[in-house]
Amino acid sequence: MTLAVKVACESWALNEPFEIAREVMHRLPLIHVTLTDDRGRSGHAEAAGVDYEGETVQTMARQIEAVAPKLGDDLCGEDLLGLLPPGGARNALDCALWDLRAKQQGQPAWAAAGLAGLQPVLSTFTIGLGTPDEVRRRARASRGFPLVKLKVDAARHLALLQALREERPEARLIVDANQSWSAALLARLMPELPAFGVELVEQPLPRGDDAALAGRTWPIPLAADESCTDRRSLPALVGRYQAVNIKLDKTGGLTEALALAREARELGFDLMVGNMCGTSLGMAPAHLLAQQSRWADLDGPLLQCDDRAHAMQFIGGFLQPPTPALWG
């Protein structure tokens, strides 16, 4: 018997346009995948895909439809690693399968992942690119979140940091350049960042330019985001980055993400878990990964006007565990 597969293409409204160095997002396209067994038990998951790899809801849906006949009752996450490449399609199938197996076995997904349980995790509050006044407004909205992530680019950086710090002098701070800096700009800005209390810089250089980081010592650790995909990407990051940002859309699901996390820790990397935006259904499996991460960036639902039923809750900046009614 094969599992029944349903793919829905969705579009979610954002509270306001969300800008990062490479794009401005006005709505969030997602695929919602349902896997159903012959007893009517269903697992659910979603994926946003990796837009800078050219993924769209249409390409992801076609990938899933192509492998649907091969999704048998005995399917496991390792099987999916051979059926599909890393990306949103495999992520949605893999996380839906985790949810389905939890329902079939009467065992929560966290137990199947080898965890002792789920604790709330401190998540960032992400502030998109904008003018200093816009950053000030969003910084005021971030009160109640101890950890803030600020998007910057090659032209907008220190002035935005200054605006943010004036509104949130007590907040912990991460800066995310989304590949927009040059090596020269990184070298110029790095000495300025400790005065703002920045504790991590994400993906300053374009992926492919990582060799410029080799052998350099910085006052603040660097995290590989776009340069870190799955386990195959790790060797090239050693000696260049101090942390890796693991996202389920990049790894192609929770199965690979957990394996990537293990190998990254063995290589001495700190872990961050992030997201490509999404609803609580996308954050739920990432919450498992966040249990072992130093930083969590799982505030995707806060960017949207609406969320799924049984949405995950933020209390004092801490994202609470998902309920079984949502996932896992």
Secondary structure, DSSP 8 states (H G I E B T S, - for coil): -B-EEEEEEEEEEEEEEEEETTEEEEEEEEEEEEEE-TTS-EEEEEE---GGGT--HHHHHHHHHHHGGG-BTT--HHHHHHHS-SSHHHHHHHHHHHHHHHHHHT--HHHHTT-S----EEB-EEE-S--HHHHHHHHHHTTT-SEEEEE--SSSSHHHHHHHHHH-TT-EEEEE-TT---HHHHHHHGGGGGGGTEEEEE--S-TT-GGGGTT---SS-EEESTT--SGGGSGGGTTT-SEEEE-HHHHTSHHHHHHHHHHHHHTT-EEEE--SS--HHHHHHHHHHHTT-SEE---GGGGBS---TT---EETTEE----TTT--
